[in-house]
Amino acid sequence: MATAAQPRPSAEDAALIFPEYFLWGTATASYQIEGAAAEDGRTPSIWDTYARTPGRVRNGDTGDTATDHYHRWREDVALMAELGVGAYRFSLAWPRIQPTGRGPAVQKGLDFYRRLVDELLDKGIEPVATLYHWDLPQELEDAGGWPERDTAERFAEYASFAADALGDRVKTWTTLNEPWCSAFLGYGSGVHAPGRTDPAAALRAAHHLNLGHGLAVQALRDRLRPGARCSVTLNVHQVRPQTGSEEDTNAARRIDALANRVFTGPMLRGAYPEDLLKDTASLTDWSFVRDGDLEQIRRPLDFLGVNYYTPTVVSYAPDRAGHGSDGHGASTHSPWPAADDVAFHQPPGERTAMGWAVDATGLYDLLIRLAADFPRLPLVVTENGAAFDDYADPSGTVNDPARIAYVRDHLAAVHRAVEDGADVRGYFLWSLLDNFEWAHGYSKRFGAVYVDYPTGTRIPKASARWYAEVARTGVLPAVG
């Protein structure tokens, strides 16, 4: 580490060398890329139902075809091999493996993932499997969904099927991806599936997602080989008060409890934060937390997955009746239970096509905070990236300098965090492919690889070639 007499070169002035152990990868999610929504026994998920409901998704888009990865997976793995990434983080589609969320697994669904994993291993790419990236079987939602305890128990059963089928091939597992979105966008603001707007149900869903995580970790540990790794991925919010006032600082504390500590508390400390319970007492008495739940939820993890895109800036706004969903979609319902008097603000400066502020300092601050709060828990950046208005020029080239700049700045922030003591083991670029971007449909492009949706043609963008070189060498080049 540089001394005061020898200042550390800025990220813009010098190439940055990552540790040899650092894992470079890319990521996708099943509903966003697979398509084949009714093939080989797959039944509707909550996102199938939501996307087919008029007015829910831009342009009426659905994931029925998506990028047709279900049929083009060999081509996509070949692309990864060409780009030289060391790992691929993908999610399993619950309704493809266990269509109703109950009963036996469907072998055709499991066989798809067996083939995918075998191809990845054959190309020297480490598979990183996520059990749940938001595609709950619709029949489980019809029975109450995540606000009901039974869903957590069914999730553990599904985890056991996945581990039995793939545990001899997959060494790294993630239980949930961004349970905050599942609970608070799905059941609070309604801008994600299943589209419910019940703040008390959102809090129940958060607890049962926590419980499902703990039960799934136990199921995985019972079945996986020694040396297998278990994790969870959280979209940990870097919450900042708009001013230094006591009111804004308190608003940031309240949002931090709802965004972050509602999950890190039980998962990593074995308790819900007292301030969270007090802040939400007007909505629930938390009696759905049963004896033994917290011990079940707090299962040892091998690393924590961290998803980051932009910081969250808040202020106290006592006259504000309700607000949208903090960049995740327009809604008259808040995803923040008992926090209608908190306003969300966009920082000044550059924005992505999603309207999100570009601010890599938020990722650095977040990693340093997590390293301080949980010093013995390794971290992996499991999603980071940006959407821009990409297009293929007449020569078939896709140049995306803004994405390169975004990723470079955020990788520099990761490098700085590692230098300053954060145990960060890897980085996964979101996303491998342009894909179905939830309520935005196909209007937003996050991919390193451009997808021409009418034909399915894949075109690596300039950022894909740039990232491939960084991954190959472990060196982040200087600007210019």
C-alpha positions as CSV (number, residue, x, y, z in Angstrom):
1,M,0.0,0.0,0.0
2,A,1.3,3.4,-0.9
3,T,2.6,5.7,1.9
4,A,1.9,9.4,2.3
5,A,5.3,10.2,0.8
6,Q,4.6,8.0,-2.2
7,P,1.0,8.5,-3.2
8,R,-0.7,5.6,-5.0
9,P,-1.1,6.3,-8.7
10,S,-4.6,7.0,-9.7
11,A,-6.6,4.4,-11.6
12,E,-6.4,6.6,-14.7
13,D,-2.6,6.9,-14.6
14,A,-1.4,3.3,-14.3
15,A,-2.3,-0.2,-15.2
16,L,-3.7,-2.2,-12.3
17,I,-2.7,-5.8,-11.7
18,F,-5.2,-8.1,-10.0
19,P,-4.3,-11.1,-7.8
20,E,-3.6,-14.3,-9.7
21,Y,-6.4,-16.1,-7.8
22,F,-9.0,-13.5,-9.0
23,L,-11.9,-15.1,-10.9
24,W,-13.2,-13.4,-14.0
25,G,-16.6,-14.3,-15.2
26,T,-19.9,-13.2,-16.8
27,A,-23.5,-13.9,-15.8
28,T,-27.0,-14.4,-17.1
29,A,-30.4,-15.5,-15.7
30,S,-32.7,-18.2,-16.9
31,Y,-35.9,-16.3,-17.7
32,Q,-33.9,-13.5,-19.4
33,I,-32.2,-15.8,-22.0
34,E,-33.6,-19.3,-22.2
35,G,-36.9,-19.0,-24.0
36,A,-38.5,-22.4,-24.7
37,A,-41.1,-21.4,-22.1
38,A,-43.4,-24.4,-22.7
39,E,-40.9,-27.0,-23.9
40,D,-39.9,-30.3,-22.2
41,G,-42.3,-30.0,-19.3
42,R,-41.6,-26.5,-18.3
43,T,-44.7,-24.7,-16.9
44,P,-45.3,-21.0,-16.3
45,S,-43.3,-19.1,-13.7
46,I,-44.5,-15.9,-12.1
47,W,-42.6,-14.0,-14.8
48,D,-44.4,-15.7,-17.6
49,T,-47.7,-14.7,-16.0
50,Y,-46.6,-11.2,-15.2
51,A,-45.1,-10.5,-18.7
52,R,-48.3,-11.8,-20.4
53,T,-50.4,-9.4,-18.3
54,P,-51.2,-6.2,-20.4
55,G,-49.4,-3.1,-19.2
56,R,-46.8,-4.9,-17.1
57,V,-43.8,-5.0,-19.5
58,R,-42.8,-2.5,-22.0
59,N,-44.1,-3.2,-25.6
60,G,-45.8,-6.3,-24.3
61,D,-42.5,-8.2,-24.4
62,T,-42.2,-11.7,-22.8
63,G,-39.5,-14.2,-22.2
64,D,-41.2,-16.8,-24.4
65,T,-38.2,-16.8,-26.8
66,A,-35.8,-14.4,-25.1
67,T,-32.4,-15.1,-26.7
68,D,-33.3,-18.7,-27.4
69,H,-30.4,-19.9,-25.2
70,Y,-32.3,-23.2,-24.6
71,H,-31.5,-24.1,-28.2
72,R,-28.3,-22.1,-28.8
73,W,-26.4,-22.9,-25.6
74,R,-23.5,-24.5,-27.5
75,E,-23.1,-21.3,-29.5
76,D,-23.2,-19.2,-26.3
77,V,-20.6,-21.4,-24.5
78,A,-18.4,-21.2,-27.6
79,L,-18.7,-17.4,-27.3
80,M,-17.6,-17.5,-23.7
81,A,-14.6,-19.7,-24.6
82,E,-13.7,-17.3,-27.4
83,L,-13.8,-14.4,-24.8
84,G,-11.7,-16.4,-22.4
85,V,-13.8,-15.9,-19.3
86,G,-13.0,-18.3,-16.4
87,A,-16.4,-18.7,-15.0
88,Y,-20.1,-18.5,-16.0
89,R,-22.8,-17.6,-13.5
90,F,-26.2,-18.8,-14.7
91,S,-29.5,-19.6,-13.0
92,L,-31.6,-22.8,-13.0
93,A,-35.2,-22.4,-14.0
94,W,-37.2,-23.8,-11.1
95,P,-40.3,-24.6,-13.3
96,R,-38.1,-26.3,-15.8
97,I,-36.8,-28.7,-13.1
98,Q,-39.9,-29.0,-10.8
99,P,-42.8,-27.5,-12.9
100,T,-45.4,-27.2,-10.1
101,G,-42.9,-26.5,-7.3
102,R,-43.8,-29.9,-5.8
103,G,-43.3,-33.5,-6.6
104,P,-40.5,-35.2,-8.6
105,A,-38.0,-33.5,-10.8
106,V,-38.3,-33.5,-14.6
107,Q,-35.3,-35.2,-16.1
108,K,-35.5,-33.3,-19.4
109,G,-35.1,-30.1,-17.5
110,L,-32.2,-31.4,-15.5
111,D,-30.6,-32.9,-18.7
112,F,-30.5,-29.4,-20.2
113,Y,-28.4,-28.2,-17.4
114,R,-26.3,-31.3,-17.3
115,R,-25.4,-30.7,-21.0
116,L,-24.7,-27.0,-20.4
117,V,-22.4,-27.7,-17.5
118,D,-20.6,-30.5,-19.3
119,E,-19.9,-28.1,-22.2
120,L,-18.7,-25.4,-19.9
121,L,-16.3,-27.8,-18.2
122,D,-15.1,-29.1,-21.5
123,K,-14.2,-25.5,-22.5
124,G,-12.4,-24.9,-19.1
125,I,-15.1,-22.6,-17.8
126,E,-16.2,-22.9,-14.2
127,P,-20.0,-23.2,-13.8
128,V,-21.5,-21.1,-11.0
129,A,-25.2,-22.2,-10.5
130,T,-27.8,-19.9,-8.9
131,L,-30.9,-21.8,-7.7
132,Y,-33.3,-18.8,-7.8
133,H,-33.3,-15.8,-10.1
134,W,-36.9,-14.9,-9.7
135,D,-38.8,-17.5,-11.7
136,L,-41.0,-19.0,-9.0
137,P,-43.4,-21.7,-10.4
138,Q,-46.8,-20.1,-10.8
139,E,-48.6,-22.8,-8.9
140,L,-46.6,-21.9,-5.8
141,E,-47.6,-18.3,-6.2
142,D,-51.2,-19.4,-6.6
143,A,-50.8,-21.1,-3.2
144,G,-49.5,-17.8,-1.6
145,G,-45.9,-17.4,-2.9
146,W,-43.0,-16.2,-0.9
147,P,-45.2,-14.7,1.9
148,E,-46.1,-18.2,2.8
149,R,-43.7,-20.5,4.8
150,D,-44.4,-23.5,2.6
151,T,-42.6,-21.9,-0.3
152,A,-39.4,-21.9,1.7
153,E,-39.8,-25.6,2.4
154,R,-40.5,-26.3,-1.3
155,F,-37.4,-24.3,-2.2
156,A,-35.2,-26.6,-0.1
157,E,-36.7,-29.7,-1.9
158,Y,-36.0,-28.1,-5.3
159,A,-32.4,-27.4,-4.1
160,S,-31.9,-31.1,-3.2
161,F,-33.0,-32.1,-6.8
162,A,-30.5,-29.7,-8.3
163,A,-27.7,-30.8,-6.1
164,D,-28.4,-34.5,-6.7
165,A,-28.3,-33.9,-10.5
166,L,-25.4,-31.5,-10.8
167,G,-23.4,-31.8,-7.6
168,D,-20.8,-34.0,-9.2
169,R,-20.2,-31.2,-11.8
170,V,-20.9,-27.9,-10.1
171,K,-18.7,-26.8,-7.2
172,T,-20.0,-23.3,-6.6
173,W,-23.7,-22.7,-5.7
174,T,-25.8,-19.6,-5.0
175,T,-29.1,-19.9,-3.3
176,L,-30.9,-16.7,-4.1
177,N,-30.2,-13.7,-6.4
178,E,-31.3,-10.4,-5.0
179,P,-34.0,-11.4,-2.6
180,W,-34.7,-7.7,-2.0
181,C,-36.1,-7.5,-5.5
182,S,-38.2,-10.7,-5.0
183,A,-39.7,-9.4,-1.8
184,F,-40.0,-5.7,-2.2
185,L,-40.4,-5.2,-5.9
186,G,-42.5,-8.3,-6.3
187,Y,-44.8,-7.9,-3.3
188,G,-44.4,-4.3,-2.3
189,S,-44.3,-2.0,-5.3
190,G,-45.5,-4.5,-7.8
191,V,-43.1,-3.5,-10.6
192,H,-41.7,-7.1,-10.6
193,A,-43.5,-10.4,-10.7
194,P,-45.9,-11.4,-9.2
195,G,-47.0,-7.7,-9.1
196,R,-48.5,-7.6,-5.7
197,T,-48.7,-4.3,-3.6
198,D,-48.9,-5.4,0.0
199,P,-46.1,-4.0,2.3
200,A,-46.8,-6.5,5.1
201,A,-46.7,-9.4,2.5
202,A,-43.3,-8.0,1.3
203,L,-41.9,-8.3,4.8
204,R,-43.2,-11.8,5.2
205,A,-41.7,-12.7,1.8
206,A,-38.3,-11.3,2.9
207,H,-38.4,-13.6,6.0
208,H,-39.4,-16.7,4.0
209,L,-36.7,-16.0,1.4
210,N,-34.2,-15.8,4.2
211,L,-35.6,-19.1,5.5
212,G,-35.6,-20.7,2.1
213,H,-32.0,-19.7,1.7
214,G,-31.0,-21.4,5.0
215,L,-32.9,-24.5,4.2
216,A,-31.4,-24.6,0.8
217,V,-27.9,-24.3,2.1
218,Q,-28.5,-27.2,4.4
219,A,-29.9,-29.3,1.5
220,L,-26.9,-28.4,-0.6
221,R,-24.4,-29.2,2.2
222,D,-26.1,-32.6,2.8
223,R,-25.6,-33.6,-0.9
224,L,-22.5,-31.8,-2.3
225,R,-19.0,-33.1,-2.3
226,P,-16.4,-31.8,0.1
227,G,-14.9,-28.6,-1.1
228,A,-18.1,-27.3,-2.7
229,R,-18.9,-23.7,-2.1
230,C,-22.3,-22.2,-1.0
231,S,-23.2,-18.5,-1.2
232,V,-26.0,-16.0,-1.6
233,T,-26.1,-12.9,-3.8
234,L,-27.5,-9.7,-2.5
235,N,-28.0,-6.4,-4.3
236,V,-26.5,-4.6,-1.3
237,H,-27.5,-0.9,-1.5
238,Q,-24.8,1.8,-0.9
239,V,-27.2,4.1,0.9
240,R,-26.1,7.8,1.2
241,P,-28.0,10.6,2.9
242,Q,-28.5,13.6,0.6
243,T,-27.3,16.0,3.4
244,G,-25.6,15.6,6.7
245,S,-28.8,16.5,8.6
246,E,-30.0,14.3,11.4
247,E,-33.3,13.7,9.4
248,D,-31.5,12.6,6.3
249,T,-29.1,10.4,8.2
250,N,-32.0,8.7,9.9
251,A,-33.7,8.2,6.6
252,A,-30.6,6.5,5.3
253,R,-30.5,4.3,8.3
254,R,-34.1,3.2,7.8
255,I,-33.5,2.4,4.1
256,D,-30.3,0.5,4.9
257,A,-32.3,-1.7,7.3
258,L,-34.9,-2.5,4.6
259,A,-32.4,-2.8,1.7
260,N,-29.5,-4.6,3.4
261,R,-29.7,-5.6,7.0
262,V,-33.1,-7.4,6.6
263,F,-31.0,-10.0,4.8
264,T,-27.5,-9.7,6.2
265,G,-28.9,-9.6,9.8
266,P,-30.5,-13.0,9.8
267,M,-28.2,-14.6,7.2
268,L,-24.9,-13.5,8.7
269,R,-25.6,-12.5,12.3
270,G,-28.5,-14.7,13.2
271,A,-30.9,-11.8,14.1
272,Y,-33.1,-9.2,12.5
273,P,-32.0,-5.6,13.4
274,E,-33.9,-4.1,16.3
275,D,-34.4,-0.8,14.4
276,L,-36.0,-2.7,11.5
277,L,-38.5,-4.4,13.8
278,K,-39.3,-1.1,15.4
279,D,-39.6,0.8,12.1
280,T,-42.0,-1.7,10.7
281,A,-44.1,-2.4,13.8
282,S,-47.1,-0.5,12.3
283,L,-47.3,-3.1,9.6
284,T,-46.4,-6.4,11.3
285,D,-45.4,-7.9,14.7
286,W,-43.1,-10.3,12.9
287,S,-44.9,-13.2,14.5
288,F,-44.2,-15.2,11.3
289,V,-40.6,-15.6,12.6
290,R,-40.8,-18.9,14.5
291,D,-38.5,-20.4,17.1
292,G,-35.5,-21.9,15.4
293,D,-35.9,-19.9,12.2
294,L,-32.9,-17.7,12.8
295,E,-30.6,-20.6,13.6
296,Q,-31.8,-22.2,10.4
297,I,-31.2,-19.1,8.3
298,R,-27.7,-18.4,9.6
299,R,-25.8,-21.1,7.8
300,P,-22.0,-20.8,7.2
301,L,-21.3,-19.4,3.7
302,D,-18.1,-19.6,1.6
303,F,-18.5,-16.2,0.1
304,L,-21.1,-13.4,-0.3
305,G,-22.1,-12.4,-3.8
306,V,-22.5,-8.6,-4.2
307,N,-24.4,-7.0,-7.0
308,Y,-23.9,-3.3,-7.6
309,Y,-24.9,-0.8,-10.3
310,T,-25.4,2.7,-8.7
311,P,-25.6,4.3,-5.2
312,T,-28.9,5.1,-3.4
313,V,-29.3,8.7,-2.2
314,V,-32.1,9.5,0.2
315,S,-33.6,12.3,2.2
316,Y,-36.4,12.8,4.8
317,A,-39.5,14.1,3.0
318,P,-42.4,14.2,5.5
319,D,-44.9,15.6,3.0
320,R,-44.2,12.8,0.5
321,A,-47.1,10.4,0.3
322,G,-45.4,7.7,-1.8
323,H,-42.8,7.3,-4.4
324,G,-41.5,5.1,-7.2
325,S,-39.3,2.2,-7.0
326,D,-35.8,3.7,-6.9
327,G,-35.0,3.2,-10.6
328,H,-36.6,-0.2,-11.0
329,G,-39.8,1.0,-12.6
330,A,-42.6,3.5,-12.2
331,S,-45.2,2.7,-9.5
332,T,-47.6,4.5,-7.3
333,H,-46.7,1.9,-4.6
334,S,-43.5,2.0,-2.6
335,P,-41.1,-0.9,-2.3
336,W,-40.0,0.5,1.1
337,P,-42.5,-0.6,3.9
338,A,-43.2,2.1,6.5
339,A,-40.8,4.5,4.7
340,D,-43.2,6.6,2.6
341,D,-41.6,9.7,4.1
342,V,-38.3,9.0,2.5
343,A,-37.4,10.5,-0.9
344,F,-34.9,9.1,-3.4
345,H,-32.6,11.3,-5.5
346,Q,-30.5,10.8,-8.6
347,P,-26.9,12.2,-8.1
348,P,-25.7,14.6,-10.8
349,G,-23.5,13.4,-13.6
350,E,-23.4,10.7,-16.2
351,R,-26.3,8.2,-16.4
352,T,-26.8,4.9,-18.1
353,A,-29.7,4.1,-20.4
354,M,-31.6,2.9,-17.3
355,G,-31.2,6.4,-15.9
356,W,-28.9,5.2,-13.2
357,A,-26.0,7.4,-12.0
358,V,-22.5,6.2,-12.9
359,D,-20.6,6.3,-9.6
360,A,-17.9,3.7,-9.0
361,T,-17.1,5.1,-5.6
362,G,-20.3,3.4,-4.4
363,L,-18.8,0.0,-5.2
364,Y,-15.6,0.8,-3.4
365,D,-17.4,2.1,-0.3
366,L,-19.7,-1.0,-0.3
367,L,-16.9,-3.5,-0.5
368,I,-15.0,-1.8,2.3
369,R,-18.1,-1.7,4.5
370,L,-18.9,-5.3,4.0
371,A,-15.2,-6.3,4.6
372,A,-15.4,-4.4,7.9
373,D,-18.8,-5.8,8.9
374,F,-18.0,-9.4,8.0
375,P,-14.2,-9.6,8.0
376,R,-13.9,-13.4,7.7
377,L,-16.4,-13.7,4.7
378,P,-14.9,-13.5,1.2
379,L,-16.7,-11.3,-1.3
380,V,-17.4,-11.8,-5.0
381,V,-18.8,-9.1,-7.3
382,T,-21.5,-11.3,-8.9
383,E,-23.1,-8.6,-11.1
384,N,-21.9,-5.2,-12.3
385,G,-22.4,-3.6,-15.7
386,A,-24.5,-1.0,-17.5
387,A,-27.1,-0.6,-20.2
388,F,-26.5,1.7,-23.1
389,D,-28.2,2.4,-26.4
390,D,-26.1,0.0,-28.4
391,Y,-26.5,-0.7,-32.1
392,A,-24.7,-2.5,-34.9
393,D,-23.3,-0.2,-37.6
394,P,-23.5,-1.1,-41.3
395,S,-20.3,-3.1,-41.0
396,G,-21.8,-5.2,-38.2
397,T,-19.6,-3.7,-35.6
398,V,-21.0,-2.7,-32.1
399,N,-18.8,0.0,-30.5
400,D,-19.7,0.7,-26.8
401,P,-17.0,3.0,-25.3
402,A,-19.3,4.1,-22.5
403,R,-19.6,0.5,-21.3
404,I,-15.9,0.1,-21.4
405,A,-15.4,3.2,-19.3
406,Y,-18.1,2.1,-16.9
407,V,-16.6,-1.3,-16.3
408,R,-13.1,0.0,-16.2
409,D,-14.0,2.5,-13.4
410,H,-15.8,-0.1,-11.4
411,L,-12.9,-2.6,-11.8
412,A,-10.6,0.1,-10.6
413,A,-12.8,0.5,-7.6
414,V,-12.6,-3.2,-6.9
415,H,-8.8,-3.2,-7.2
416,R,-8.6,-0.3,-4.8
417,A,-10.8,-2.1,-2.3
418,V,-8.6,-5.2,-2.6
419,E,-5.5,-3.0,-1.9
420,D,-7.3,-1.5,1.1
421,G,-8.0,-4.9,2.7
422,A,-11.3,-6.2,1.2
423,D,-11.1,-9.9,0.5
424,V,-12.7,-9.8,-3.0
425,R,-12.2,-13.0,-5.0
426,G,-13.8,-12.3,-8.3
427,Y,-15.9,-10.2,-10.7
428,F,-18.8,-11.2,-13.0
429,L,-19.7,-8.9,-15.8
430,W,-23.5,-8.4,-16.3
431,S,-24.4,-9.6,-18.8
432,L,-23.0,-12.1,-21.3
433,L,-25.9,-11.3,-23.7
434,D,-28.4,-8.6,-24.4
435,N,-31.6,-10.1,-23.0
436,F,-35.1,-9.6,-21.6
437,E,-34.6,-6.8,-19.0
438,W,-37.6,-7.6,-16.8
439,A,-40.3,-4.8,-16.9
440,H,-38.2,-3.0,-19.6
441,G,-38.6,-5.9,-22.0
442,Y,-36.0,-5.8,-24.8
443,S,-35.6,-2.1,-24.7
444,K,-32.4,-2.1,-22.5
445,R,-29.2,-3.7,-23.5
446,F,-26.7,-4.8,-20.8
447,G,-24.9,-7.4,-22.8
448,A,-21.2,-7.7,-23.7
449,V,-22.6,-9.5,-26.7
450,Y,-25.2,-7.8,-28.9
451,V,-28.2,-9.8,-29.9
452,D,-30.2,-9.1,-33.0
453,Y,-33.6,-10.3,-31.6
454,P,-35.3,-11.0,-35.0
455,T,-32.6,-13.4,-36.1
456,G,-30.9,-14.3,-32.8
457,T,-27.5,-13.4,-34.2
458,R,-24.8,-12.7,-31.6
459,I,-22.2,-10.0,-32.2
460,P,-19.5,-9.4,-29.5
461,K,-19.3,-5.7,-28.7
462,A,-16.1,-3.8,-28.4
463,S,-16.5,-4.1,-24.6
464,A,-16.5,-7.9,-24.9
465,R,-13.1,-7.9,-26.6
466,W,-11.8,-5.4,-24.1
467,Y,-13.1,-7.4,-21.1
468,A,-11.7,-10.6,-22.6
469,E,-8.2,-9.1,-22.6
470,V,-8.5,-8.0,-19.0
471,A,-9.7,-11.4,-18.0
472,R,-6.9,-13.1,-19.9
473,T,-4.1,-11.0,-18.4
474,G,-5.6,-10.0,-15.1
475,V,-4.4,-6.4,-15.9
476,L,-6.7,-3.4,-16.1
477,P,-5.0,-1.0,-18.6
478,A,-4.5,2.6,-18.0
479,V,-6.9,5.1,-19.6
480,G,-5.8,6.2,-23.0
